[in-house]
Amino acid sequence: MDSSPTMLETTPLPSWERQWRGRSKSKRATKPLHKKEINHVSQQTLLLFSQLRYYLATWKTDNKQISRFAMKPKPYSVIDGAREALNSLEQLCQHELPVDFSTLAGNVTITSSSGQCNKVHFPSPLKEQDATAAIKGLEARVASAIANLRYGAEKPTVTVDIDRISGFLMSAYLTTIDGMDKTDPRVKEKIPDTDLNQAQSILYRRLSANLYSTKNPGEYYHIHGSLNADITLEMLGLRKHRPDLTDYRECINTIEAAVMKHTAAELDELNLKNGQAGIKAYTWEQFQELSHGKAMTSLPPFTVKPNPLDTTTPPVPFAASPGSGPQFALKGIKVLELCRIIAGPTIGRSLAAHGAQVIKITCPTLPDVPFFQLDVNTGKHCISLDLKNSPADRETFSFLLAEADVLIDGYRPGALAKLGYSPAHLAEVAKKRDKGFVYVVEDCFGGTGVEGAEWASRPGWQQIADCVSGVAYAQGKFMGLGDEPVVPPFPMSDYGTGALGSVAAMVGLYKRATEGGSWVGRTSLVQYDVFLQKLGLLPEQEQVRLREVFKAAEGGGGKGEGFFDLRHSDSVDEVGRRALRGMRGVVPFLFEGKSKMMNEGFSKGFGGVVRWPREAVEVEGLRVGCVRVARPNGWDTGRHRGGDVWEGWEEDEIRW
């Protein structure tokens, strides 16, 4: 027998194969092999045909299921989004960071203490968690680089907790004293009243800071009575006080009717004439076409530049801390904070969490939002000084300034300079003491000294930035309102901007330690919003999911009382209240019991137990977290008589 490889043991061709051959229209399929009809096949070939037939049949049966599986979109992951945002942030800020940053800073791990890492927590289309996780991650990386310089720590691992990032972004809404949050009317008994002009406590006056329709259809303008509603109300032809107006909707209708007598351009003129904050609402596309928009989109989220008036003072190395065990990255760094409300004070709070000694300085004659003291005063000492009218207080400030490393300026652009504390003055003090300053500025519009940034000197607040940058329009579209803006829930732009400011401060300290001289760090609410917008909106399928779960969480609530029933003129308080109610149903793990989300401690200043969100970052081998419970504005005034104000700082007992 021929034993060539082509003559294998054969088996008669099965009937299904003959039928298959009979249906084939290919000449090649019926062409005899070696001029012989194929009536037998090898066992190997038969096995191959049998397997092919089985898989073809299986594929036909399950084809629909397979198709559905293949088309199912991958759930959105905030952790993945935060990683991408961190890469983007470091790329945008590469010229602001130290040249050896990547070789010294630790790598970042992003996690979730609840295990709900893929969850978007907020009813918003904006990547707020991703953006702020990236910023806090960069903050912690800079702390790790400082630890490398200071303690020889080699690239310690950095951990960012996505759940705690959400706590950070709505910190004022989670903070409580003796179990009372900001909506509890009894909380006023615990907090000194710094609402000197009743701009917060009287609803009518509170709504002088709100978004309204203008004379032009489809045009919206955010007026802002700030911390004194008198000027804005009178500017609009309204009475400063209306005791008869206590209904929420009646107050809105009354003020909106006055706003609608003017176009946005006319309102701008009124605001500029009267020195008030306000802005027309723009889409993101419109903002990018503005002169100011073009200038701001060309900037990184923060800048750190040498103060040109002091480039000669020597490097100031970080002192090596004695003792064993974990140390703070900024132990011994002295910070003066001249800020109010949220964004600026958040810079100081974050620096305090890395061990800096932060003194918050407020003026007893200037108003502030009372409840925010519970939140942003954490970790600090607080004193009152009248730098405008009191020579004695100016002398005290000069004494503090002579020892300080960092000055945080959160007032209107140029306000501190008018009091005599400009970067030029800081440079003079630096040269006299032979040690540079880090001067950190946070404002609304940003762009000081930048060509084309025409609004750099204008005052503003978080809502103003959200309106000018297109953030409010994105929120309104998400809520099904089309071309009607709504300011997003919670002061997230405030907290994100504060985190950017803390990064700028720490980078400035690093550069002072390695290069010498004085440094100026700048950031703004608009710069945060621009970074947020550049990340893009959440994918459409994630936006659909958020709308579905938040509407389901509201159930059969009262008509018109749901989150998606909100309109442009609903106040930030109302937007936040409804968003918080929905979140308690959608992401309850952020609020349940004594979770890993919160710290608590007794405040001697407030006379009660304060609970506040824990820090969102950890750095291997370092301590991170505030060691002092919040106290009221001015509470430490005079408490250092007979001693150095920078010495003998206490650590409170803090539980979590």
C-alpha positions in Angstrom: 0.0 0.0 0.0 1.2 3.5 -0.7 2.2 5.0 2.6 2.4 8.5 1.4 0.9 11.2 3.7 -2.0 11.7 1.4 -3.3 8.1 1.8 -4.7 8.3 5.4 -7.3 5.9 6.8 -10.7 7.1 5.6 -14.4 7.1 6.7 -17.4 7.3 4.4 -18.5 10.9 3.9 -21.5 11.7 6.2 -24.8 12.7 4.7 -24.7 16.3 6.0 -21.4 16.7 4.2 -22.8 15.4 1.0 -25.7 17.8 1.3 -23.3 20.7 2.0 -21.3 19.7 -1.1 -24.5 19.4 -3.1 -25.6 23.0 -2.1 -22.2 24.5 -2.9 -22.0 26.6 -6.0 -18.2 26.6 -6.0 -16.6 24.5 -8.7 -13.7 24.0 -6.4 -16.0 22.4 -3.8 -17.0 19.6 -6.2 -13.8 19.2 -8.1 -12.3 15.6 -7.6 -9.1 15.4 -5.7 -6.4 13.6 -7.8 -9.2 13.0 -10.3 -11.1 10.9 -7.8 -14.5 11.5 -6.4 -14.4 12.3 -2.6 -16.7 9.8 -1.1 -14.5 9.2 2.0 -12.8 11.6 4.4 -10.2 11.1 7.1 -11.2 10.8 10.7 -9.3 14.0 11.4 -11.2 15.9 8.7 -14.5 14.5 10.0 -13.7 15.7 13.5 -12.8 19.1 12.2 -16.1 19.4 10.3 -18.1 18.2 13.3 -16.5 20.8 15.6 -17.1 23.5 13.0 -20.7 22.6 12.7 -21.1 22.6 16.5 -19.6 26.1 16.9 -21.6 27.4 13.9 -24.8 26.2 15.5 -23.9 27.6 18.9 -23.0 30.9 17.4 -26.3 31.1 15.5 -28.2 30.3 18.7 -26.4 32.8 20.9 -25.7 35.5 18.3 -28.3 37.9 19.7 -27.0 37.5 23.3 -23.4 37.9 22.2 -24.4 41.1 20.2 -26.2 42.5 23.2 -23.2 41.8 25.5 -20.7 43.3 23.0 -22.8 46.5 22.7 -23.2 47.0 26.4 -21.1 50.1 27.4 -18.6 49.9 30.1 -19.7 51.6 33.3 -18.0 54.9 33.9 -15.1 54.7 36.4 -14.3 57.8 38.4 -11.0 56.2 39.3 -10.0 55.8 35.7 -11.2 59.4 35.0 -9.2 60.7 38.0 -6.0 59.0 36.6 -6.6 60.7 33.3 -7.3 64.0 35.0 -4.1 63.7 37.0 -2.0 63.1 33.8 -3.7 66.1 32.2 -3.1 68.3 35.2 0.6 67.5 35.4 1.0 68.1 31.7 -0.8 71.5 31.9 1.3 72.5 34.9 4.7 71.0 33.9 6.4 74.4 33.7 5.1 75.3 37.2 6.3 72.2 38.9 9.9 71.7 40.1 12.3 70.4 37.4 13.1 67.2 39.4 9.5 66.7 40.5 8.9 63.4 38.7 12.1 61.8 40.2 11.1 62.8 43.8 7.3 62.6 44.0 5.6 59.4 44.9 3.2 57.4 42.7 -0.5 57.8 43.1 -3.0 55.1 44.0 -6.7 56.0 43.7 -9.1 54.0 45.7 -12.5 54.0 47.4 -13.0 53.3 51.1 -16.6 52.2 50.3 -15.7 50.0 47.4 -18.0 52.1 45.2 -15.1 53.3 43.1 -17.0 53.5 39.8 -19.7 55.7 41.1 -20.3 59.3 40.2 -21.8 60.7 43.3 -23.3 64.1 42.2 -26.3 64.9 40.0 -24.1 66.8 37.6 -22.6 66.1 34.1 -19.2 67.7 35.2 -16.2 65.6 36.2 -15.9 67.2 39.6 -14.7 64.1 41.5 -12.2 63.3 38.7 -10.8 66.9 38.6 -10.5 67.4 42.4 -9.1 63.9 42.9 -6.4 64.8 40.5 -5.7 68.1 42.2 -5.5 66.6 45.7 -3.4 63.8 44.2 -0.9 66.4 42.9 -1.0 68.2 46.3 0.0 64.9 48.0 2.7 64.3 45.4 4.2 67.6 46.2 4.1 66.8 49.9 5.9 63.5 49.1 8.6 65.4 47.1 9.0 67.8 50.1 9.3 64.7 52.4 12.1 63.4 50.1 14.0 66.7 50.5 13.3 66.9 54.2 13.4 63.4 55.5 15.0 61.4 52.7 11.8 59.5 52.0 12.2 57.9 48.6 9.0 58.3 46.5 6.5 57.4 49.2 3.2 56.1 47.9 0.3 58.5 47.7 -3.3 57.4 48.1 -6.4 59.4 47.1 -9.8 58.2 48.3 -12.6 59.0 45.9 -15.3 58.9 48.5 -13.5 61.4 50.7 -13.0 63.6 47.6 -16.8 63.9 47.5 -16.9 64.7 51.2 -14.3 67.4 50.5 -16.4 68.9 47.7 -19.5 69.3 49.9 -17.7 69.8 53.2 -19.9 72.6 54.4 -23.0 70.4 53.9 -21.5 67.5 55.9 -19.9 69.4 58.8 -22.0 69.5 62.0 -21.8 70.8 65.6 -23.6 68.7 68.2 -25.3 66.9 65.4 -26.7 70.2 63.8 -25.9 70.9 60.2 -26.1 74.2 58.3 -29.8 73.9 57.7 -30.7 73.5 61.4 -32.0 76.8 62.8 -30.6 75.9 66.3 -27.0 76.1 65.0 -27.1 79.8 65.2 -26.9 79.5 69.0 -23.5 77.9 68.7 -21.8 80.1 66.1 -21.0 83.8 66.5 -23.0 86.0 64.1 -20.6 87.4 61.5 -23.4 88.2 59.1 -23.1 91.8 60.0 -25.3 93.1 57.2 -28.0 90.3 57.3 -27.1 89.3 53.8 -27.4 85.7 54.7 -30.0 85.6 57.4 -32.9 87.4 55.6 -34.2 85.5 52.5 -35.0 88.6 50.4 -31.5 90.0 50.9 -29.9 86.6 50.4 -31.5 86.3 47.0 -29.7 89.5 45.8 -27.0 86.9 45.0 -28.7 84.8 42.3 -29.1 84.1 38.6 -32.0 85.8 36.8 -33.4 86.4 33.3 -32.7 89.7 31.7 -34.6 92.0 29.3 -33.3 90.0 26.4 -35.1 86.6 25.9 -32.8 83.6 26.6 -30.2 85.8 28.3 -29.3 85.3 32.0 -27.2 87.4 34.4 -25.9 86.5 37.9 -26.1 89.5 40.2 -24.3 89.2 43.5 -25.0 91.3 46.6 -22.0 89.6 48.2 -21.9 90.2 52.0 -23.9 93.4 51.8 -27.0 93.3 49.7 -27.8 97.1 50.1 -25.8 98.3 47.0 -27.1 95.6 44.6 -30.7 96.0 45.7 -30.7 99.8 45.4 -28.8 99.6 42.1 -31.8 97.7 40.8 -34.3 100.2 42.2 -35.4 97.9 45.0 -35.7 98.6 48.7 -32.9 97.3 50.9 -35.4 95.6 53.3 -38.8 94.1 52.6 -40.1 92.6 55.9 -43.3 91.8 54.1 -41.5 89.5 51.7 -40.8 86.1 53.3 -42.0 83.7 50.7 -39.2 82.1 48.6 -40.9 82.4 45.2 -42.2 85.9 45.9 -38.7 87.1 46.7 -37.4 85.6 43.5 -40.2 87.0 41.4 -39.7 90.5 42.9 -36.0 90.6 42.2 -36.2 89.0 38.8 -38.8 91.5 37.7 -36.3 94.3 38.5 -33.4 92.5 36.8 -35.5 92.0 33.7 -35.7 95.7 33.1 -32.1 95.6 32.0 -30.0 93.8 29.4 -26.8 92.0 30.5 -24.7 94.8 29.0 -26.7 97.4 31.1 -26.3 95.3 34.2 -22.6 95.1 33.6 -22.4 98.8 33.5 -24.3 99.2 36.7 -22.1 96.6 38.5 -18.9 98.3 37.3 -20.2 101.7 38.3 -21.1 100.5 41.8 -18.2 98.1 42.3 -20.4 95.1 42.6 -19.9 91.5 41.4 -21.9 90.1 38.5 -21.7 88.5 35.1 -23.7 87.3 32.1 -24.0 83.5 31.8 -22.0 82.1 28.9 -21.7 78.7 27.3 -18.3 77.1 27.3 -18.0 77.7 23.5 -18.9 81.4 24.0 -16.5 81.8 26.9 -13.6 80.5 24.7 -14.3 83.2 22.2 -14.1 86.1 24.8 -10.9 88.0 25.2 -10.8 86.9 28.8 -11.7 83.3 27.9 -8.9 83.1 25.4 -6.4 84.4 28.0 -7.6 82.0 30.7 -7.7 78.9 28.5 -4.0 79.6 27.6 -3.0 79.4 31.3 -2.4 76.3 33.5 -4.7 75.8 36.5 -2.2 77.5 38.7 1.0 79.4 38.2 4.1 79.7 40.4 6.5 82.5 39.3 9.5 84.2 40.9 8.8 87.6 42.5 11.0 89.7 40.3 11.7 92.1 43.2 13.4 89.4 45.2 15.5 86.8 43.4 18.6 87.1 45.6 17.6 85.8 49.0 19.2 82.5 49.7 17.5 79.1 49.7 15.5 78.2 52.8 15.9 74.4 53.3 13.2 72.6 55.2 14.3 72.0 58.8 14.8 68.3 59.7 12.3 67.5 62.4 13.6 65.7 65.5 11.9 62.6 66.9 10.8 59.3 65.5 7.6 58.2 63.7 5.6 59.9 60.9 6.1 63.6 60.5 4.2 66.4 58.7 5.6 67.6 55.4 5.1 71.2 56.4 5.9 71.0 60.1 7.2 74.4 61.2 6.0 76.3 58.2 4.2 79.5 59.2 1.2 80.8 57.2 -0.8 84.0 57.4 -4.3 83.7 55.8 -6.2 86.8 54.9 -9.4 85.3 53.3 -13.1 84.8 53.9 -15.8 82.4 52.8 -14.5 79.1 51.2 -11.9 79.0 48.5 -9.1 81.1 50.1 -9.6 79.5 53.6 -9.5 76.1 52.0 -5.9 76.8 51.0 -5.0 77.4 54.6 -6.9 74.4 55.8 -5.1 72.1 53.4 -1.7 73.5 54.4 -2.7 72.9 58.1 -3.5 69.3 57.2 0.1 68.9 56.1 1.4 70.4 59.4 1.7 74.1 58.8 0.9 76.6 61.5 -1.9 78.7 59.9 -3.2 81.9 61.5 -6.5 83.1 59.9 -6.8 86.9 60.2 -10.2 88.5 59.9 -11.4 92.0 60.5 -14.0 92.4 63.2 -15.9 95.0 61.1 -16.0 92.8 57.9 -18.9 90.3 57.5 -18.4 86.6 56.9 -20.8 83.6 56.4 -21.2 82.3 60.0 -21.5 78.6 59.4 -18.4 78.3 57.2 -16.3 79.0 60.2 -17.1 75.4 61.4 -15.7 74.1 58.2 -12.7 76.1 56.9 -11.3 77.2 60.3 -10.3 73.6 61.0 -6.6 73.2 62.0 -5.9 77.0 62.5 -5.6 79.7 65.0 -7.9 82.6 64.4 -7.3 86.3 65.3 -8.9 89.6 64.5 -7.0 92.6 63.2 -8.2 95.8 61.7 -5.4 96.6 59.2 -7.2 99.6 57.8 -7.9 101.6 60.9 -5.8 100.3 63.8 -2.1 101.3 64.0 -1.7 98.7 66.9 -3.1 96.0 64.7 -0.9 96.9 61.8 2.1 96.6 64.2 0.9 93.2 65.3 0.6 92.1 61.7 4.1 93.4 60.9 5.4 91.2 63.8 3.6 88.2 62.4 4.7 88.9 58.8 8.4 89.1 59.9 8.3 85.4 60.8 5.8 84.1 58.2 6.7 81.8 55.3 3.5 82.1 53.3 0.9 84.8 52.9 -2.5 83.8 51.4 -4.5 86.6 49.8 -8.2 85.8 49.1 -9.6 89.4 48.9 -10.6 91.4 45.9 -7.7 91.9 43.5 -5.5 94.8 44.8 -7.2 95.1 48.2 -4.2 94.0 50.2 -1.9 96.2 48.1 -4.1 99.2 49.0 -3.4 98.4 52.6 0.4 98.4 51.9 1.0 94.6 51.7 1.8 94.2 48.0 4.3 91.7 46.5 6.7 94.7 46.4 6.4 95.2 50.2 6.9 91.5 50.8 10.1 91.6 48.7 11.4 94.4 50.9 10.6 92.5 54.1 12.2 89.4 52.6 15.5 91.2 51.8 15.7 92.7 55.3 15.3 89.3 56.9 17.3 87.5 54.2 14.5 84.9 53.7 11.9 84.8 50.9 8.1 84.8 51.0 5.6 82.6 49.2 2.7 84.9 48.3 -0.4 82.9 47.1 -3.3 84.8 45.5 -6.8 83.3 44.9 -9.5 85.3 43.2 -12.5 84.9 40.9 -11.6 85.7 37.3 -7.8 85.2 37.4 -5.4 86.5 34.8 -3.6 89.3 36.7 -0.8 90.6 34.4 -1.9 88.4 31.5 -2.5 90.0 28.1 -6.2 89.9 27.1 -7.5 89.1 30.6 -9.7 92.1 30.7 -11.7 91.0 33.7 -8.8 90.2 35.9 -9.5 93.0 38.4 -13.3 92.3 38.7 -14.6 90.9 42.0 -16.5 87.7 42.0 -17.6 84.5 43.7 -18.0 80.8 42.9 -21.4 81.3 41.2 -20.0 84.1 39.1 -17.2 81.8 37.9 -19.6 78.9 37.2 -21.7 81.2 35.0 -19.0 82.9 33.0 -17.2 79.6 32.2 -20.2 77.7 30.9 -20.4 75.3 33.9 -24.0 76.6 34.7 -25.1 76.0 31.1 -23.8 72.4 31.2 -25.7 71.8 34.4 -28.9 73.2 33.0 -28.7 71.1 29.8 -28.1 68.0 31.9 -31.3 68.8 33.9 -33.3 68.9 30.7 -33.6 72.6 30.5 -31.9 73.1 27.1 -30.4 76.5 26.9 -31.2 77.6 30.5 -28.3 77.7 33.0 -28.4 76.4 36.6 -25.6 76.8 39.0 -24.3 73.3 40.0 -25.0 71.9 43.5 -22.5 72.7 46.3 -19.6 75.1 46.3 -17.4 72.6 44.4 -15.5 75.2 42.4 -14.6 76.9 45.7 -13.1 73.7 47.2 -11.4 72.7 44.0 -9.8 76.2 43.7 -8.7 76.0 47.3 -6.9 72.7 46.5 -5.2 74.3 43.5 -4.0 77.2 45.8 -2.5 74.7 48.3 -0.6 73.0 45.5 0.7 76.5 44.4 1.8 77.3 48.0 3.6 74.0 48.4 5.4 74.3 45.1 6.5 77.8 46.1 7.9 76.5 49.3 9.7 73.7 47.5 11.3 76.2 45.0 12.2 78.6 47.9 14.0 75.7 49.5 15.9 74.6 46.4 16.3 77.9 44.4 15.9 80.7 46.9 14.1 84.0 46.3 10.4 84.8 46.8 7.6 83.3 44.8 4.1 84.3 43.7 1.5 81.6 43.2 -1.8 82.4 41.6 -5.0 80.5 40.9 -8.7 81.4 40.5 -12.2 80.0 40.4 -12.2 80.4 36.6 -9.0 78.5 36.3 -10.5 75.6 38.2 -13.6 75.7 36.0 -11.5 75.9 32.8 -9.6 72.7 33.9 -12.9 71.1 34.7 -14.3 71.9 31.3 -11.2 70.8 29.5 -11.7 67.3 30.9 -15.0 67.1 29.0 -18.4 66.1 30.3 -19.4 62.7 31.6 -20.3 60.2 28.8 -23.9 60.4 27.7 -24.7 57.0 29.1 -23.5 58.0 32.5 -25.5 61.2 32.4 -28.6 59.1 31.5 -27.9 56.8 34.4 -27.5 59.7 36.8 -30.8 61.2 35.7 -32.5 57.8 36.2 -31.2 57.0 39.6 -31.7 60.5 41.0 -35.3 60.6 39.7 -36.0 57.2 41.2 -34.5 58.3 44.5 -37.0 61.2 44.7 -39.9 58.8 44.3 -43.3 60.4 44.6 -42.1 63.6 46.2 -44.1 66.7 46.1 -45.0 68.2 42.7 -42.3 70.6 41.6 -40.0 69.7 44.5 -37.6 67.4 42.7 -34.1 68.1 41.8 -34.9 68.1 38.1 -37.7 70.6 38.7 -35.2 73.3 39.6 -34.9 76.4 37.3 -32.2 79.0 36.7 -33.5 81.3 39.5 -33.5 78.7 42.2 -30.9 79.7 44.8 -27.7 77.7 45.5 -29.1 76.8 48.9 -32.2 75.2 47.2 -30.1 73.5 44.6 -27.8 72.1 47.3 -30.7 71.0 49.5 -32.4 69.0 46.8 -29.1 67.5 45.6 -28.2 66.4 49.1 -31.6 64.8 49.6 -31.2 62.8 46.4 -27.6 61.8 47.2 -28.7 60.3 50.5 -30.8 57.9 48.5 -28.4 57.2 45.6 -25.1 57.1 47.5 -26.1 56.4 51.2 -22.6 55.1 52.1 -21.3 58.6 52.1 -23.6 59.5 55.0 -24.2 56.4 57.1 -23.1 56.4 60.7 -19.6 56.9 61.9 -18.1 56.0 58.5 -14.5 56.3 57.4 -15.5 59.7 56.0 -15.5 61.9 59.2 -13.4 63.2 62.0 -14.8 64.6 65.2 -13.5 66.5 68.2 -14.6 68.9 70.9 -14.2 72.6 70.0 -13.5 74.9 73.0 -14.2 77.9 70.9 -17.6 76.7 69.7 -18.4 74.8 72.9 -19.5 71.6 71.1 -18.5 68.5 69.2 -17.7 69.2 65.6 -17.7 66.6 62.9 -16.0 67.3 59.6 -14.8 65.3 56.5 -11.5 63.5 56.8 -8.6 64.4 54.5 -8.9 62.7 51.1 -5.2 61.9 50.7 -2.6 59.8 52.5 1.2 59.8 52.0 3.2 56.8 53.1 5.4 57.7 56.1 3.8 61.1 56.6 1.1 62.5 58.9 -1.8 64.1 57.0 -4.7 65.7 58.8 -5.6 68.7 61.0 -4.8 68.4 64.6 -7.0 71.3 65.8 -10.7 71.4 65.8 -12.3 74.6 64.3 -12.7 77.6 66.4 -14.6 80.9 65.7 -13.1 83.8 63.8 -10.9 85.9 66.2 -11.0 83.3 69.0 -7.3 83.3 69.5 -6.9 87.1 69.6 -4.9 88.1 72.7 -4.4 84.5 73.9 -0.6 84.7 73.3 0.0 87.7 75.5 3.4 87.5 77.0 4.7 84.9 74.6 5.5 84.2 71.0 2.3 83.8 68.9 4.0 81.1 66.9 5.0 79.0 69.9 3.2 76.4 72.0 0.4 75.4 69.6 -1.9 72.7 71.0 -3.1 69.4 69.5 -6.7 68.5 70.2 -8.0 65.0 70.7 -9.5 64.0 67.4 -11.5 60.8 66.8 -12.6 59.0 63.6 
